[in-house]
Amino acid sequence: MPPATSPRTDVTHVARSDTGDPLWRKVIEPSNLANWAAPIALVVLAIVFQALNPTFLSLGNVESMLSAASILIVLAVGQTFVVATAGIDLSIASAMTFAAVIFGAVFQFGLIAAILAAIAAGLAVGLVNGLLIARGRITDFIVTLGTLSAASGMALIVADGKPKTIISAPLLKLSTGTVWIFGYAFLLAVVLALVAHVVLFHTRFGTYVLATGGNTEAASATGVSTARIKTAVYVISGLTAGLAAVLLVARVGAAEPASNTSFLLNSVAAVVLGGVSLFGGKATIVGPVIGALLLTALVNGLTLLGVSQFYQPLSVGIVVVLAAFLTRFQK
Amino acid sequence: MSPATHLTRHIGRAATVAMVGSLTVTLAACGGGSSSGGGAESGGVAAVVKGLDNPFFQTMESGIKDQASTADVPVTVQAANSITDTTGQGDKLNGLAGQDFKCFIVNPITGTNLIQGVASLSAKNVPIINIDSPIDEEAAKSANAKIATYIGTDNNDAGAKAAAQMGTLLPQGGKVALIGGTAGDVTSAARLDGFTSAKPANVTIISTVAADWERQQALTKATDIMTANPDLAGFFVANDDMGLGVAQAIANKGKTGQIRVISVDGNKDAFDAVKAGGIDAVVAQYPYVIGAMGVEACQAAIAGKTLPASVEAPVQVVTKANVDAALASAPKPAEAYDNPFTELNK
């Protein structure tokens, strides 16, 4: 489908080459700095950590970082669609926990059934969010705060508060198999990100998503069904939560009703680090993916260096706030 | 006190959400609501425990109920809505305190959140058995509350037992890493401190990380630590769930059996992992026994016996050698343990 014209889509591409300026000049331009915050920080971190500990960029460590980042990448992609419409999905990590528990409950009927059930569970949470927000006209913040609690409660009820061990050779393959340094889970996340990129920038739907986020009234005046778009982005977010649940179960070998709250914060942080505007209308997919890699690399590097556990949350917080500060200069 | 394990995990969740909006407390209270127990039978024993949203307290509750039915004592168990529901738990105790129970078993979420109810019960001379998490001594004194006895486990000792076991597993010594719960958590710190102070001299701790009581984080951080230290010999992990994550990380690297893992708690999954070889040893604490002992203490108190000021609940090391017995006798320990209440209730 050819992209429909929208006043906001042109700003969504990070680096356009039609102005003729050299790339570095565009990078240091304050208005572009926000878009480049994550890649720049990632490079700086890599240099610093590599200087302090030569194992940081060893192939083995890069491989484990990429695997560790895959769940966060999947969630960040889902969160990006929601944030692009100026919404927020606070329930994304709980939806993942709920989907993981459903996976565990259905696993006795086979792996495929469990995967489908997990994805359906994620979609269901997303659909509830979307309908309440778009049709019920309740603020996204409140709705997803409610489903955050409800989904984790449902997870506890279904799992009866207990983790369930999942033993499955294909899942083990998913979490440990690699192509060179790229784990299957990471490759899956990258494929999802590519699909998301195409959907967001090369389909009518993607244009509508950005238009809805940029200016809801204008979008609906031009005939975009903003309610439908808003519902759809939460469904997408739920879908990614369901996929992330499968990766999570594969990774830890168990379906458990654990809170996984760090994923909620990190998914929002990755999106912000990626230069996506919390006011909507302006998004990239590559940005949040790099944001997710950055957050993972940061914790990995601090762990490798043996930095005291007390400093890790502090450093993550500083990085996130600095990135948010840079977004002030966005056009 | 292992429940604090779970306490902090959930506090972590609450704190996260609090960053987003303080409305959560209300919502969480609406979401989690499950108080368990029979009808309010007067004349018996009342128990107020922490949230039943995790296995540790579910096991504790079944210990209370089983012992009560064995002893034919009517029991009412109420639980907090969740592990962070400090005021709700206080309200539940206050509600029960107005009824005619002969003895109370309390497992407070914090050292002070039940102090008001405990004080009003003390004023009526109803015996109070404090299990698992201790009521703050200072607060009890200033509120004029009398605690008949305290039954719980020593997390420092659990850490020390793990250290001794690590010494057995690594006779030549070597580098070990410590995986704790949420940074700054009391239970996690006690277990890690116990390990650190009791470890053999030839075992060196090269890294201590926080994995927020989550299996996924433990897996990731254990992988990172192994990458940074190819000669690592072992992990001490502050609970079983994270221990399973570490075991998975080691298995992913194909080093099962080469890098030793010891965790604390005593969940069935961890015992299974000990049997399968993923985890080398589990320092097991027994919430079932803590709950059951609470009821026994109440029986003794109702009969007018003098109770010991504090009782250590059993802590036992489970390895491949005794894991079958541990699995068979779960949720009770396989080996004999001191129970002063058996004698008192004869």
Chai-1 contact restraints between the chains, C-beta under 6 A:
chainA,res_idxA,chainB,res_idxB,connection_type,confidence,min_distance_angstrom,max_distance_angstrom,comment,restraint_id
A,T55,B,T227,contact,1.0,0.0,6.0,A-B,restraint_1
A,T55,B,A228,contact,1.0,0.0,6.0,A-B,restraint_2
A,G60,B,T227,contact,1.0,0.0,6.0,A-B,restraint_3
A,N61,B,T227,contact,1.0,0.0,6.0,A-B,restraint_4
A,S64,B,T223,contact,1.0,0.0,6.0,A-B,restraint_5
A,A68,B,T220,contact,1.0,0.0,6.0,A-B,restraint_6
A,L90,B,V20,contact,1.0,0.0,6.0,A-B,restraint_7
A,G146,B,L27,contact,1.0,0.0,6.0,A-B,restraint_8
A,S149,B,L27,contact,1.0,0.0,6.0,A-B,restraint_9
A,S149,B,A28,contact,1.0,0.0,6.0,A-B,restraint_10
A,S149,B,G31,contact,1.0,0.0,6.0,A-B,restraint_11
A,A150,B,G31,contact,1.0,0.0,6.0,A-B,restraint_12
A,G153,B,G31,contact,1.0,0.0,6.0,A-B,restraint_13
A,G153,B,G32,contact,1.0,0.0,6.0,A-B,restraint_14
A,L156,B,D53,contact,1.0,0.0,6.0,A-B,restraint_15
A,G161,B,D53,contact,1.0,0.0,6.0,A-B,restraint_16
A,G161,B,N54,contact,1.0,0.0,6.0,A-B,restraint_17
A,G161,B,P55,contact,1.0,0.0,6.0,A-B,restraint_18
A,K162,B,P55,contact,1.0,0.0,6.0,A-B,restraint_19
A,T165,B,D269,contact,1.0,0.0,6.0,A-B,restraint_20
A,T176,B,N252,contact,1.0,0.0,6.0,A-B,restraint_21
A,V252,B,R215,contact,1.0,0.0,6.0,A-B,restraint_22
A,V252,B,Q216,contact,1.0,0.0,6.0,A-B,restraint_23
A,V252,B,L219,contact,1.0,0.0,6.0,A-B,restraint_24
A,V252,B,G245,contact,1.0,0.0,6.0,A-B,restraint_25
A,G253,B,Q248,contact,1.0,0.0,6.0,A-B,restraint_26
A,A258,B,E214,contact,1.0,0.0,6.0,A-B,restraint_27
A,S259,B,R13,contact,1.0,0.0,6.0,A-B,restraint_28
A,T261,B,R13,contact,1.0,0.0,6.0,A-B,restraint_29
A,T261,B,T16,contact,1.0,0.0,6.0,A-B,restraint_30
A,L265,B,T16,contact,1.0,0.0,6.0,A-B,restraint_31
A,N300,B,D224,contact,1.0,0.0,6.0,A-B,restraint_32
A,T303,B,V209,contact,1.0,0.0,6.0,A-B,restraint_33
A,T303,B,K221,contact,1.0,0.0,6.0,A-B,restraint_34
A,T303,B,D224,contact,1.0,0.0,6.0,A-B,restraint_35
A,L304,B,D224,contact,1.0,0.0,6.0,A-B,restraint_36
A,L304,B,A228,contact,1.0,0.0,6.0,A-B,restraint_37
A,G306,B,S207,contact,1.0,0.0,6.0,A-B,restraint_38
A,Q309,B,A183,contact,1.0,0.0,6.0,A-B,restraint_39
A,Q309,B,V209,contact,1.0,0.0,6.0,A-B,restraint_40
A,Q309,B,A210,contact,1.0,0.0,6.0,A-B,restraint_41
A,F310,B,A183,contact,1.0,0.0,6.0,A-B,restraint_42
